Amino acid sequence: MGSWIWWTILGMAVVTYIPRAIPLTFLEGRELPPSLQNILRNIPFAVLGALIFPAIFFIQDNIWFGVIGAAAAFGIALLGANVMVVVLGSIAVLAVYSLFI
């Protein structure tokens, strides 16, 4: 392997470490305001939605495949099912849909 690979790995390690070390260092022993805690608590859900939403439309050539799968997952989740039931339910709905197209 060339030295550029090691420099790339080292660079990725530093870039990953810095955003974790800075808050740990400067916020040690401090309590964040509850409003900021609520905002930070919702960031993973916002990022997950931003990653999944575009993929719904580009999962196959048929755009309805993604739309129907997302609608089924959303509906099952609204009923209060756990994540595994939501995933398996949307897979089942798409399996039935693929039989008819």
Buried (B, 14 or more C-beta within 10 A) or exposed (E): EEEEEEEEEEEEEEEEEEEEEEEEEEEEEEEEEEEEEEEEEEEEEEEEEEEEEEEBEEBEEEEEBBEBBBBBBEBBBEEEBEEEEBBEBBEEBBEEBEEEE
